Amino acid sequence: MTTLRDKARELFAVACLAADPAQALQAALAKAPLPRPGPGGVLHVIALGKAAIPMATLLKEHLEGVPYHMIVVTNYENARDLPGATVFAAGHPVPDENGIRAAEAVERMLTSATAADRVIALISGGGSALLPAPAGTQTLADKAEVNRLLLANGFEITEINLVRQHLSRLKGGGFLRRAAPAPVTAYILSDVVGDDLRVVASGPTVAPIGTRQEARDLLQTRGLWPRLPEPAQALLTSDAAEEPLPAAHNLLIGSNRKSLEAMVAAAGPDAVIVNDHLTGDVSGAATSIVAAATAARKGHPARLIFGGETTVTLKGSGLGGRNQELALRVAMTMPDLGRDWVFLSGGTDGRDGPTDAAGGIVDAGTTERIRAAGGSPEGLLSNNDSHAALKLAGDLLVTGATGTNVADVQILLLG
């Protein structure tokens, strides 16, 4: 069992390394040269997201002799000083006042850009919460409440960002409007399934996912509309027409799929990607993972790889995240396979929900260890308290901030 657990952790490290933002950006710049400003112009660089620091650090190596200004906005865990840049550390997943100040600084930089300037955007996951720019009469508290409602009620990331784009001055292409007339080139590290660039960080340099009407319809269908703050309702019912977006050059430089492929290559010939679109509620995801384990042939070691981003509907007051709850559910529902097994589910950013863990790593003895420590797996799960359950079992996956973010990966190893 120790060997399987070690192997699972090793493969998770491979997934994070494959999503190394500096390497991904270096490869992109090797294929196409960095845009240079025109005569008398400067380069405005804005790095946004959980991978902002390593991306900005790498880009600086390509700026010798080029006049530039740089702003970096990242989460507290990944923040550090970067000579030549103004670094903002801000709240994630709940936006805070530091994020507001960062957004104001970004807007000042963008609106100062001229046609001779060039704007470079380095975008990675987490940018939606890190750069709140409330539109209309919304306050930061309004934005935080919208985020809380969407996250607590099982909305998938595309649905969440559909709503958030219409409540922000910078999301859904707002970045481009403020940068005009300066051309914008964006290098994007995707943390969303399917790599829809409109969804990553709520798409500051691309068109919105959908219309205000579509966002409103979604909220009404799911019964959340009456609970939305009034300023948010006002924005989503506005009939004001949006002007066409300026053009931008958006480049995808890394993704969840690339991490899954790296794990398969490292795991050996019996490794396979079972599902690279593991989405929806964690209960359904757990069922599909258990089914894959049951279907695997006995007597043949198996390395089953999954990737995506699930959701959790909060019904209790416990602490956890989608990866921890998925791991706990798999541990509780896996039948006796007649063989050793280990299952790991982790966020590649090193953080799962509002906890210090990246996820969980469980095996056939997990539920027994929880009970032996005085806990009830069923009771803890019903209270959405997966963090406490896995902590009792010694099954939390704690890595610290990884400096990248390409959604979640799951590893099922069968002995």
C-alpha positions in Angstrom: 0.0 0.0 0.0 2.9 2.4 0.8 4.2 1.9 -2.7 0.8 2.7 -4.3 0.4 5.9 -2.2 3.9 7.0 -3.0 3.3 6.4 -6.7 0.0 8.4 -6.6 1.8 11.4 -5.0 4.6 11.1 -7.5 2.1 11.2 -10.4 0.4 14.2 -8.8 3.8 16.0 -8.7 4.2 15.1 -12.4 0.9 16.7 -13.2 1.9 19.9 -11.5 5.3 20.0 -13.2 3.7 19.5 -16.6 1.7 22.6 -15.9 4.8 24.7 -15.0 3.8 28.2 -16.1 7.3 29.3 -16.9 8.1 26.4 -19.1 4.8 26.8 -20.9 5.3 30.5 -21.5 8.9 29.8 -22.7 7.7 27.3 -25.2 5.1 29.8 -26.5 7.7 32.6 -26.9 10.0 30.2 -28.7 7.4 29.7 -31.4 6.5 33.4 -31.8 8.5 36.5 -30.8 7.1 38.8 -28.1 5.3 41.8 -29.6 7.3 45.0 -29.3 5.9 48.5 -28.8 5.9 51.0 -31.7 8.1 54.2 -31.9 7.9 56.0 -28.6 5.7 53.3 -27.1 6.0 51.0 -24.0 5.0 47.5 -23.1 2.3 47.3 -20.5 2.4 43.8 -18.8 -0.4 42.6 -16.6 0.1 39.1 -15.0 -3.1 37.8 -13.4 -3.9 34.5 -11.6 -2.3 31.9 -9.4 0.6 31.4 -11.9 1.2 35.1 -12.3 4.6 35.3 -10.5 6.4 32.5 -12.5 4.9 33.7 -15.7 6.0 37.3 -15.1 9.4 36.2 -13.9 10.0 34.3 -17.1 8.7 37.1 -19.3 11.2 39.6 -17.7 14.0 37.6 -19.3 12.6 38.6 -22.7 12.3 42.3 -21.9 16.0 43.4 -22.1 16.1 46.8 -23.8 12.3 47.1 -24.0 10.6 49.9 -22.0 7.9 48.3 -19.9 5.6 48.7 -16.9 4.4 45.5 -15.1 1.6 44.7 -12.6 1.3 41.3 -11.1 -1.9 40.1 -9.3 -1.9 36.8 -7.5 -3.2 35.0 -4.4 -1.6 35.4 -1.0 0.0 31.9 -1.0 1.9 32.5 -4.2 2.8 36.2 -3.7 6.4 37.4 -3.4 8.3 40.5 -4.4 9.4 40.7 -8.1 11.9 43.5 -9.0 10.6 45.7 -11.7 7.0 44.9 -11.0 4.2 46.1 -8.8 2.9 43.0 -7.0 -0.6 42.8 -5.5 -1.6 39.9 -3.3 -5.4 39.5 -3.2 -8.2 37.2 -1.9 -9.2 33.9 -3.5 -11.8 32.4 -3.8 -13.6 35.3 -2.0 -12.6 38.7 -3.5 -11.3 41.3 -1.0 -10.2 45.0 -0.8 -6.7 44.2 -2.0 -8.3 42.8 -5.2 -10.2 46.0 -5.6 -7.0 48.1 -5.4 -5.3 45.8 -7.9 -8.2 46.1 -10.3 -8.0 49.9 -10.0 -4.3 49.9 -10.8 -4.8 47.6 -13.8 -7.5 49.9 -15.1 -5.2 52.9 -14.7 -2.5 51.1 -16.7 -4.8 50.0 -19.4 -6.5 53.4 -19.9 -3.1 55.1 -20.2 -2.1 52.8 -23.1 -1.7 54.5 -26.6 -1.7 53.1 -30.1 2.1 53.0 -30.0 2.0 50.8 -26.9 1.5 47.1 -26.6 -0.3 45.3 -23.9 0.7 41.8 -22.8 -1.6 39.8 -20.5 -0.4 36.7 -18.7 -3.6 35.0 -17.5 -4.0 31.9 -15.3 -6.8 30.4 -13.2 -8.0 32.3 -10.1 -8.1 35.6 -11.9 -11.9 36.0 -11.6 -11.8 36.4 -7.8 -8.3 38.1 -7.7 -9.3 41.0 -9.8 -12.8 42.2 -8.8 -14.0 45.3 -10.6 -17.6 45.6 -9.6 -19.8 47.2 -12.3 -22.7 49.5 -11.7 -23.5 50.3 -8.1 -22.2 47.0 -6.7 -20.0 46.9 -3.6 -17.3 44.4 -2.9 -19.8 42.8 -0.5 -22.3 42.3 -3.3 -19.6 40.7 -5.5 -18.6 38.4 -2.6 -22.2 37.4 -2.0 -22.7 36.5 -5.7 -19.6 34.3 -5.6 -20.7 32.7 -2.4 -24.1 31.8 -3.7 -22.8 30.4 -7.0 -20.1 28.3 -5.3 -22.4 27.0 -2.6 -25.1 25.9 -5.0 -23.3 23.6 -7.4 -22.8 25.9 -10.3 -20.0 24.7 -12.7 -17.2 27.2 -13.6 -18.6 28.1 -17.0 -22.0 28.9 -15.4 -20.3 30.9 -12.6 -18.2 32.9 -15.0 -21.2 33.5 -17.3 -22.7 35.4 -14.4 -19.6 37.1 -13.2 -18.6 38.5 -16.6 -21.7 40.7 -16.7 -21.1 42.1 -13.2 -17.5 43.3 -13.8 -15.8 46.1 -15.7 -12.8 43.9 -16.7 -14.2 40.4 -17.3 -15.8 39.2 -20.6 -13.6 41.4 -22.7 -13.7 44.5 -20.5 -9.9 44.4 -20.4 -9.8 44.9 -24.1 -12.1 47.9 -24.1 -9.9 49.7 -21.5 -6.7 48.9 -23.4 -7.9 50.3 -26.7 -6.4 51.5 -29.0 -3.3 49.5 -27.8 -3.1 46.0 -29.3 -3.4 43.1 -26.7 -1.6 39.8 -26.8 -2.6 37.3 -24.1 -0.8 34.1 -23.0 -3.3 31.9 -21.2 -2.8 28.9 -18.9 -6.1 27.1 -18.8 -7.7 25.8 -15.6 -11.0 24.9 -17.2 -12.2 21.7 -18.8 -12.3 22.0 -22.6 -10.0 25.0 -22.5 -12.7 27.6 -23.4 -10.7 30.8 -23.2 -13.9 32.7 -22.4 -14.0 30.9 -19.1 -10.4 31.2 -17.9 -10.3 34.0 -15.3 -13.7 35.0 -16.7 -12.2 35.9 -20.1 -10.8 39.4 -19.7 -9.4 39.4 -23.2 -12.1 37.4 -25.0 -15.8 37.8 -25.7 -18.4 36.9 -23.0 -19.6 33.3 -22.6 -23.2 34.5 -23.2 -25.6 37.4 -22.8 -27.1 39.1 -19.8 -30.4 37.4 -20.6 -28.7 33.9 -20.6 -27.2 34.7 -17.2 -30.5 35.8 -15.8 -32.3 32.8 -17.2 -29.8 30.5 -15.6 -30.2 32.1 -12.2 -34.0 32.0 -12.4 -34.0 28.4 -13.6 -31.9 27.4 -10.6 -34.0 29.4 -8.1 -31.1 31.7 -7.2 -32.4 35.0 -8.7 -34.4 36.3 -5.7 -31.3 35.8 -3.5 -29.0 37.9 -5.7 -28.1 41.4 -4.4 -30.2 44.1 -6.0 -27.3 45.9 -7.7 -26.4 42.6 -9.4 -30.0 42.1 -10.5 -30.1 45.6 -11.9 -27.0 44.9 -14.1 -28.4 41.6 -15.4 -31.7 43.3 -16.4 -30.1 46.2 -18.1 -30.9 46.6 -21.8 -27.8 48.7 -22.6 -26.1 47.5 -25.7 -22.4 46.6 -25.6 -20.0 48.0 -28.1 -18.1 45.5 -30.3 -14.9 44.2 -28.7 -11.5 45.2 -30.0 -9.5 42.4 -31.5 -6.9 40.5 -29.4 -4.3 37.7 -30.0 -5.1 35.0 -27.4 -2.7 32.1 -27.1 -3.3 28.9 -25.1 0.0 27.8 -23.5 -1.0 25.0 -21.0 -4.0 22.9 -19.9 -5.3 20.1 -17.8 -5.1 17.7 -20.7 -1.4 18.2 -21.0 -1.0 17.3 -17.3 -3.0 14.1 -17.8 -0.9 13.1 -20.7 2.3 13.7 -18.7 0.9 11.4 -15.9 0.1 8.7 -18.4 3.6 8.8 -19.8 5.1 8.6 -16.3 2.8 5.9 -15.0 3.7 3.2 -17.5 2.2 1.1 -20.2 -0.9 0.1 -18.2 -1.9 3.8 -17.7 -4.9 5.3 -19.5 -6.9 8.5 -19.4 -10.4 7.3 -18.4 -12.1 10.7 -18.4 -10.6 14.2 -19.2 -14.0 15.8 -18.6 -14.9 14.8 -15.0 -17.5 17.4 -14.1 -20.8 17.7 -12.3 -21.6 16.9 -8.7 -19.0 14.9 -6.8 -21.5 12.2 -6.0 -21.9 11.3 -9.7 -18.1 11.6 -10.2 -17.5 9.2 -7.4 -19.9 6.7 -8.9 -18.1 6.8 -12.3 -14.7 6.3 -10.6 -15.9 3.4 -8.6 -17.4 1.9 -11.7 -14.1 2.2 -13.5 -12.3 0.4 -10.6 -14.9 -2.4 -10.6 -14.5 -2.9 -14.4 -10.7 -3.2 -14.3 -9.5 -6.7 -14.8 -8.2 -8.5 -11.7 -4.7 -9.7 -11.8 -3.7 -6.8 -14.0 -2.2 -3.6 -12.4 -4.0 -0.5 -13.6 -3.3 3.2 -13.6 -6.5 5.1 -14.2 -6.3 8.8 -14.8 -9.1 11.4 -14.7 -9.2 15.2 -14.9 -11.7 18.0 -14.8 -13.5 20.1 -12.2 -16.4 18.8 -10.1 -18.9 20.7 -8.0 -20.2 20.4 -4.4 -23.7 21.5 -3.3 -23.3 22.7 0.3 -25.9 21.4 2.7 -23.9 21.5 5.9 -21.6 23.8 7.8 -18.4 21.7 7.5 -15.1 22.5 5.9 -13.7 20.9 2.7 -13.5 21.2 -1.0 -14.6 19.3 -4.1 -11.4 17.1 -4.2 -11.6 16.2 -0.5 -15.3 15.3 -0.8 -14.7 13.3 -3.9 -11.9 11.3 -2.2 -14.1 10.7 0.8 -17.1 9.5 -1.3 -14.8 7.1 -3.3 -13.5 5.7 0.0 -17.0 5.2 1.3 -18.5 3.6 -1.8 -15.7 1.5 -3.2 -16.6 -2.2 -2.9 -14.1 -4.9 -1.9 -12.0 -5.2 -5.0 -10.0 -8.1 -3.7 -6.9 -6.1 -4.4 -5.0 -3.1 -3.0 -6.1 0.3 -4.3 -5.3 4.0 -3.8 -7.3 7.0 -5.0 -6.0 10.6 -5.1 -7.9 13.7 -6.1 -6.2 17.0 -6.0 -6.2 20.6 -7.2 -3.1 21.4 -9.2 -2.9 24.8 -7.5 -2.3 23.0 -4.2 -5.5 24.3 -2.6 -8.9 22.7 -2.4 -11.7 25.1 -1.2 -11.0 27.2 1.8 -8.5 24.7 3.3 -4.8 24.1 3.6 -5.1 20.8 1.6 -4.9 20.2 -2.2 -7.3 17.3 -1.8 -7.3 13.8 -0.5 -5.5 10.4 -0.9 -7.6 7.4 0.3 -7.6 3.6 0.3 -9.6 0.7 1.5 -8.7 1.5 5.1 -9.8 5.1 5.1 -13.3 4.8 6.6 -12.0 2.4 9.2 -9.3 4.9 10.3 -11.9 7.6 10.5 -14.1 5.5 12.8 -11.1 4.4 14.9 -10.3 8.1 15.5 -13.8 8.7 16.8 -15.4 10.1 13.6 -18.5 9.1 11.6 -17.7 9.1 7.8 -21.5 9.3 7.1 -22.1 12.1 9.5 -19.1 14.1 8.5 -20.0 13.8 4.8 -23.6 14.9 5.4 -22.2 18.1 7.0 -19.8 18.6 4.0 -17.0 18.1 6.5 -14.6 16.1 4.3 -11.5 18.0 5.6 -12.2 16.8 9.2 -12.9 13.2 8.0 -9.7 12.9 5.9 -7.7 14.6 8.7 -8.8 11.9 11.1 -7.7 9.2 8.7 -4.4 10.9 7.9 -5.5 11.1 4.3 -5.3 14.8 3.5 -3.1 15.7 0.5 -1.1 18.7 1.6 1.4 20.2 -0.9 1.4 23.9 -0.3 0.9 26.4 -3.2 2.3 24.9 -6.5 2.5 28.2 -8.4 0.3 26.8 -11.2 -3.4 26.0 -11.8 -4.8 23.7 -14.5 -7.9 22.4 -12.6 -8.0 19.0 -10.8 -6.6 15.6 -11.5 -7.6 12.2 -10.1 -5.4 9.1 -9.9 -6.7 5.6 -9.2 -4.0 3.0 -8.8 -5.0 -0.7 -8.6 -2.5 -3.3 -7.3 
